[in-house]
Amino acid sequence: MLKNQKIHEGKGIKSSIVIDSNVIIDTFDPESPNYKASLSFMNHIIGNRILFAMPMHGWFEINCTLNRMRKDGRMLQPIISGAQQMMVEFIHIDAQFLENYAPVDIPVIKAMDHLFLVVAKKNKLPLITWDKQVIAAGKECGVDVVNPADWMQQNRFLRHAGPLTK
C-alpha cells in the first residue's frame, strides 16, 4: 500500500487536514470507546478522497499497534469503504523536516505527538486526534485540534459537498 502513496520531502504539503494515528488505530479496535466515531470519520475521509497528512512515524506506530493487537487476538479488520485507497501524504522525518519544522513553537508534549502538532501548526491545518493532551496543547498554541466526532459535526455540510482536496 505504501508504494502508491505520496511521500513528502519537506517542501510544503497539499493535504487539507492532519490525522493522528490513534484515529486510524481505533478503526481496528471495536473495544475502543472511539471505534464508531473513528470508523465513521475515516469512512467519510476515504469515501470523499480527502487527502490527509501524516508524519511517516505515524504509519509505523499504526503497524506496531496492529501487530500487537493481532497477537492479542483483538484486532478487527476495518470496515472502511475503499480502505486500500487512502489518500495519505506521508511526511518524512529527516534533515529537511528538522529544518522546516524545528523552529515551530508549540508547548512541550511527547515527541511523537509533537510531530503531528508542528505539521498542523506550520501548515495551518486542522489536526484530528483523540489525544486530550494534544488537543489542549493545540488550543494553547492556536492550532485547530479536534476529535473526529467534533470535526464531523463542524463539517457536516461537507458530507454532501463531494470530495475535498487541496
C-alpha positions as CSV (number, residue, x, y, z in Angstrom):
1,M,0.0,0.0,0.0
2,L,2.8,2.5,0.8
3,K,4.3,2.3,-2.7
4,N,1.3,4.2,-4.1
5,Q,1.3,7.0,-1.5
6,K,2.8,10.4,-1.9
7,I,5.9,10.9,0.3
8,H,6.5,14.5,1.4
9,E,10.1,15.6,1.4
10,G,9.8,18.9,3.3
11,K,8.7,21.3,0.5
12,G,5.2,22.2,1.6
13,I,2.2,19.9,1.7
14,K,-1.1,19.6,-0.2
15,S,-3.3,18.0,2.4
16,S,-6.3,19.6,3.9
17,I,-6.0,18.0,7.4
18,V,-3.6,16.1,9.6
19,I,-4.8,12.9,11.1
20,D,-3.2,11.4,14.2
21,S,-2.5,7.7,14.1
22,N,-4.8,7.0,17.1
23,V,-7.8,7.7,14.9
24,I,-6.9,5.1,12.3
25,I,-5.9,2.6,15.0
26,D,-9.3,2.9,16.6
27,T,-11.0,1.8,13.3
28,F,-9.4,-1.7,14.0
29,D,-10.5,-1.9,17.7
30,P,-14.2,-2.4,18.4
31,E,-13.4,-2.3,22.1
32,S,-12.3,1.3,21.9
33,P,-14.8,3.8,23.1
34,N,-13.8,5.8,19.9
35,Y,-14.4,2.9,17.5
36,K,-17.7,4.0,15.9
37,A,-16.8,7.7,15.6
38,S,-13.3,6.9,14.2
39,L,-14.8,4.4,11.7
40,S,-17.5,7.0,10.6
41,F,-14.8,9.7,10.3
42,M,-12.4,7.5,8.2
43,N,-15.3,6.3,6.0
44,H,-16.0,10.0,5.3
45,I,-12.3,10.8,4.6
46,I,-11.7,7.8,2.4
47,G,-15.1,7.9,0.6
48,N,-14.6,11.5,-0.3
49,R,-11.0,11.0,-1.2
50,I,-9.8,13.7,1.2
51,L,-6.0,14.0,1.2
52,F,-4.6,14.0,4.7
53,A,-1.1,14.4,6.1
54,M,0.7,12.1,8.5
55,P,4.3,12.1,9.7
56,M,5.8,8.8,8.5
57,H,6.4,7.6,12.0
58,G,2.6,7.6,12.4
59,W,2.3,4.8,9.9
60,F,5.0,2.8,11.8
61,E,3.0,3.4,15.0
62,I,-0.1,2.1,13.4
63,N,1.7,-1.0,12.1
64,C,3.3,-1.8,15.5
65,T,0.0,-1.3,17.4
66,L,-1.9,-3.5,14.9
67,N,0.8,-6.2,15.2
68,R,0.4,-6.1,19.0
69,M,-3.4,-6.2,18.7
70,R,-3.2,-9.2,16.3
71,K,-1.0,-11.1,18.7
72,D,-3.5,-10.4,21.5
73,G,-6.3,-11.7,19.2
74,R,-8.3,-8.4,19.5
75,M,-7.8,-6.8,16.1
76,L,-10.7,-6.4,13.7
77,Q,-10.3,-5.7,10.1
78,P,-11.7,-2.3,9.5
79,I,-14.9,-1.9,7.5
80,I,-13.8,1.2,5.6
81,S,-15.0,1.9,2.1
82,G,-12.0,1.9,-0.2
83,A,-9.6,1.1,2.6
84,Q,-6.8,0.5,0.1
85,Q,-7.5,3.9,-1.4
86,M,-6.5,6.1,1.5
87,M,-5.1,9.4,0.2
88,V,-2.2,9.8,2.7
89,E,0.5,12.4,2.2
90,F,3.4,10.9,4.3
91,I,5.9,13.3,5.7
92,H,9.5,12.0,6.1
93,I,11.2,12.8,9.4
94,D,14.6,13.8,8.0
95,A,17.0,16.7,7.9
96,Q,14.6,18.7,5.7
97,F,11.8,18.1,8.2
98,L,14.0,19.4,11.0
99,E,14.9,22.5,9.0
100,N,11.3,23.3,8.2
101,Y,9.6,22.3,11.5
102,A,12.1,22.6,14.3
103,P,11.5,26.3,14.7
104,V,7.8,25.9,15.1
105,D,6.8,27.0,18.6
106,I,4.4,24.7,20.5
107,P,4.0,23.6,24.1
108,V,6.1,20.7,25.3
109,I,4.5,17.4,24.7
110,K,5.6,13.8,23.9
111,A,8.0,13.7,20.9
112,M,5.7,11.6,18.6
113,D,2.7,13.8,19.3
114,H,4.9,16.9,18.8
115,L,5.4,15.9,15.2
116,F,1.7,15.8,14.4
117,L,1.2,19.2,16.1
118,V,4.1,21.0,14.4
119,V,2.9,19.8,11.0
120,A,-0.6,21.1,11.6
121,K,0.7,24.4,13.0
122,K,3.2,25.1,10.3
123,N,0.8,24.3,7.5
124,K,-2.2,26.0,9.2
125,L,-4.2,22.7,9.0
126,P,-6.7,21.2,11.5
127,L,-5.3,18.2,13.4
128,I,-7.7,15.4,14.1
129,T,-6.9,13.3,17.2
130,W,-8.4,11.7,20.3
131,D,-5.4,12.6,22.4
132,K,-6.6,15.1,25.1
133,Q,-3.1,16.4,25.8
134,V,-2.5,17.2,22.1
135,I,-5.9,18.9,21.9
136,A,-5.0,21.1,24.9
137,A,-1.6,21.9,23.6
138,G,-3.0,22.7,20.2
139,K,-5.5,25.1,21.7
140,E,-2.7,26.7,23.7
141,C,-0.7,27.5,20.6
142,G,-3.5,28.3,18.2
143,V,-3.9,25.1,16.3
144,D,-7.4,23.9,15.4
145,V,-7.2,20.5,17.1
146,V,-10.4,18.5,17.4
147,N,-11.5,14.9,17.8
148,P,-13.1,13.1,14.8
149,A,-16.7,13.4,16.1
150,D,-16.4,17.1,16.6
151,W,-14.8,17.5,13.2
152,M,-17.7,15.6,11.6
153,Q,-20.2,17.8,13.4
154,Q,-18.3,21.0,12.5
155,N,-18.1,19.9,8.8
156,R,-21.4,18.2,8.4
157,F,-22.2,20.2,5.3
158,L,-19.1,18.6,3.6
159,R,-20.7,15.2,3.7
160,H,-22.9,16.3,0.8
161,A,-20.5,18.6,-0.9
162,G,-18.3,16.0,-2.5
163,P,-14.5,15.3,-2.3
164,L,-12.2,17.7,-0.6
165,T,-8.7,18.2,-1.9
166,K,-6.3,21.0,-1.5
